[in-house]
Amino acid sequence: MPFFQKKISDNDLIEGILSNNGQRRFCENRLYEKYSYLIRGGEWKHKLSHDECSMVYSDTILTIIENIQNGSFKGHSSLKTYLNQIFSNKCVDLLRKNATNRQQVHHGETLDDYINLLPDESRGIVQKLIDQYDVDLLYTRLRELGEKCQQMIKAWGEGYMDQEIAVEMGYQSAAVVKTSRLRCLEKLRDLYKGAKKE
């Protein structure tokens, strides 16, 4: 029976992820699909949105793949147990991050507060400079994301559907594209926020 048609065990997935042939991409996608039910569990258990849980799950899968490839995953527990633990930890990390961000919203003055103190003619000039800086900064941060994220975000920004992006970029499904895109957007937000603090 061809590899792609047989029932795949965790050991098969691990061996496929470690291989350098066509099985690798298939096994990575199969790993993603096999435990994707954790997304719903995370929504219920951690009270996170579907998009947040999808992003955390996608990040978890990437971490698992990396840990398998670099030998950090020793197989002392099942792949499911290992994945579930990392997923839960990442959900808790996101909850903490969200709580911290909510607290920061209630502190301090914003740039808009200062702009509104300027005379009308100066306010317009300053706002144009800020807008241009924001556009330049956005393009700079997009370049820092890497080629795949750039392509995905640009295609999405131009109105392409996730299914179309999946076909064009070689992803297995629209769901994989969606979680990858959300992860790229989260990275972009983090880069953008980091630049704003500088």
ZIKA-V595303 format. One record per residue. N is the residue number from 0. RES is the residue in three letters. SS is DSSP state (a for helix, b for strand, c for the rest). NEAR is the number of other C-alpha atoms within 12 Angstrom. D_FIRST is the distance of its C-alpha to the first C-alpha in Angstrom with 2 decimals. Layout:
BEGIN
{{N/RES/SS/NEAR/D_FIRST} {N/RES/SS/NEAR/D_FIRST}}
END
This chain:
BEGIN
{{0/MET/c/7/0.00} {1/PRO/c/8/3.84} {2/PHE/c/17/6.46} {3/PHE/c/18/8.37} {4/GLN/c/11/6.71} {5/LYS/c/11/6.44} {6/LYS/c/15/10.03} {7/ILE/c/23/11.84} {8/SER/c/18/14.68} {9/ASP/a/25/17.88} {10/ASN/a/19/17.20} {11/ASP/a/23/14.00} {12/LEU/a/33/16.31} {13/ILE/a/32/19.08} {14/GLU/a/24/17.26} {15/GLY/a/28/15.99} {16/ILE/a/32/19.59} {17/LEU/a/26/21.00} {18/SER/c/19/19.02} {19/ASN/c/14/20.71} {20/ASN/c/12/17.90} {21/GLY/c/15/16.37} {22/GLN/a/24/14.42} {23/ARG/a/24/17.91} {24/ARG/a/24/19.06} {25/PHE/a/30/15.93} {26/CYS/a/33/16.32} {27/GLU/a/36/20.05} {28/ASN/a/30/19.73} {29/ARG/a/31/17.32} {30/LEU/a/38/19.93} {31/TYR/a/37/22.62} {32/GLU/a/23/21.16} {33/LYS/a/23/20.21} {34/TYR/c/27/23.86} {35/SER/c/29/25.72} {36/TYR/c/20/27.39} {37/LEU/a/32/29.67} {38/ILE/a/36/31.48} {39/ARG/a/22/32.97} {40/GLY/a/22/33.81} {41/GLY/a/33/35.61} {42/GLU/a/25/37.59} {43/TRP/a/16/38.79} {44/LYS/a/18/39.40} {45/HIS/a/25/40.94} {46/LYS/c/19/42.42} {47/LEU/c/27/40.97} {48/SER/c/21/40.21} {49/HIS/a/26/36.73} {50/ASP/a/24/37.07} {51/GLU/a/34/38.24} {52/CYS/a/37/35.39} {53/SER/a/37/32.82} {54/MET/a/36/34.47} {55/VAL/a/40/34.58} {56/TYR/a/45/30.91} {57/SER/a/39/29.96} {58/ASP/a/33/32.26} {59/THR/a/35/30.70} {60/ILE/a/40/27.17} {61/LEU/a/26/28.67} {62/THR/a/27/30.52} {63/ILE/a/34/27.48} {64/ILE/a/33/25.57} {65/GLU/a/18/28.75} {66/ASN/a/22/29.25} {67/ILE/a/29/25.77} {68/GLN/a/22/26.41} {69/ASN/a/14/29.96} {70/GLY/c/15/29.27} {71/SER/c/14/31.37} {72/PHE/c/22/28.65} {73/LYS/c/16/28.89} {74/GLY/c/18/26.61} {75/HIS/c/10/29.68} {76/SER/c/13/28.59} {77/SER/c/16/25.38} {78/LEU/a/30/24.21} {79/LYS/a/27/25.31} {80/THR/a/18/28.76} {81/TYR/a/26/29.21} {82/LEU/a/35/28.31} {83/ASN/a/27/30.53} {84/GLN/a/22/33.43} {85/ILE/a/27/33.36} {86/PHE/a/39/33.08} {87/SER/a/29/36.05} {88/ASN/a/21/38.09} {89/LYS/a/28/37.58} {90/CYS/a/35/38.61} {91/VAL/a/23/41.74} {92/ASP/a/19/42.46} {93/LEU/a/26/42.34} {94/LEU/a/24/44.66} {95/ARG/a/16/47.09} {96/LYS/a/16/46.95} {97/ASN/a/18/47.65} {98/ALA/a/14/50.54} {99/THR/a/14/52.01} {100/ASN/a/14/51.80} {101/ARG/a/12/53.53} {102/GLN/a/12/56.32} {103/GLN/a/13/56.81} {104/VAL/a/12/57.28} {105/HIS/c/11/60.42} {106/HIS/c/10/62.07} {107/GLY/c/11/64.11} {108/GLU/c/12/65.13} {109/THR/c/14/62.98} {110/LEU/a/16/63.63} {111/ASP/a/14/64.55} {112/ASP/a/11/67.36} {113/TYR/a/15/68.88} {114/ILE/a/21/68.39} {115/ASN/c/17/70.25} {116/LEU/c/14/73.24} {117/LEU/c/16/73.66} {118/PRO/c/12/76.02} {119/ASP/a/12/74.42} {120/GLU/a/13/74.67} {121/SER/a/15/73.12} {122/ARG/a/19/70.39} {123/GLY/a/15/69.03} {124/ILE/a/15/68.98} {125/VAL/a/21/67.32} {126/GLN/a/20/64.67} {127/LYS/a/15/63.87} {128/LEU/a/15/63.49} {129/ILE/a/18/61.19} {130/ASP/a/14/59.06} {131/GLN/a/14/58.76} {132/TYR/a/17/57.91} {133/ASP/a/18/55.17} {134/VAL/a/15/53.61} {135/ASP/a/16/53.78} {136/LEU/a/22/52.38} {137/LEU/a/25/49.47} {138/TYR/a/20/48.49} {139/THR/a/18/48.89} {140/ARG/a/28/46.65} {141/LEU/a/28/43.99} {142/ARG/a/22/43.92} {143/GLU/a/20/43.44} {144/LEU/a/26/40.22} {145/GLY/c/17/38.17} {146/GLU/a/15/36.76} {147/LYS/a/24/33.81} {148/CYS/a/30/36.11} {149/GLN/a/26/38.82} {150/GLN/a/24/36.67} {151/MET/a/38/35.32} {152/ILE/a/33/38.81} {153/LYS/a/21/40.46} {154/ALA/a/22/38.02} {155/TRP/a/25/38.47} {156/GLY/a/16/42.22} {157/GLU/c/13/42.27} {158/GLY/c/13/40.82} {159/TYR/c/21/37.17} {160/MET/c/22/34.92} {161/ASP/a/29/32.12} {162/GLN/a/22/29.51} {163/GLU/a/22/31.16} {164/ILE/a/31/31.23} {165/ALA/a/26/27.52} {166/VAL/a/17/26.75} {167/GLU/a/19/29.42} {168/MET/a/23/28.59} {169/GLY/c/19/24.77} {170/TYR/c/27/24.40} {171/GLN/c/26/21.65} {172/SER/c/24/24.21} {173/ALA/a/24/27.95} {174/ALA/a/28/27.95} {175/VAL/a/34/26.85} {176/VAL/a/37/29.56} {177/LYS/a/33/32.11} {178/THR/a/35/31.71} {179/SER/a/39/31.68} {180/ARG/a/36/34.77} {181/LEU/a/29/36.52} {182/ARG/a/31/35.93} {183/CYS/a/33/37.34} {184/LEU/a/29/40.30} {185/GLU/a/27/40.95} {186/LYS/a/25/41.02} {187/LEU/a/27/43.35} {188/ARG/a/20/45.57} {189/ASP/a/20/45.78} {190/LEU/a/23/46.69} {191/TYR/a/26/49.17} {192/LYS/a/17/50.78} {193/GLY/a/14/51.08} {194/ALA/a/17/52.94} {195/LYS/a/17/55.20} {196/LYS/a/9/56.29} {197/GLU/c/7/57.25}}
END
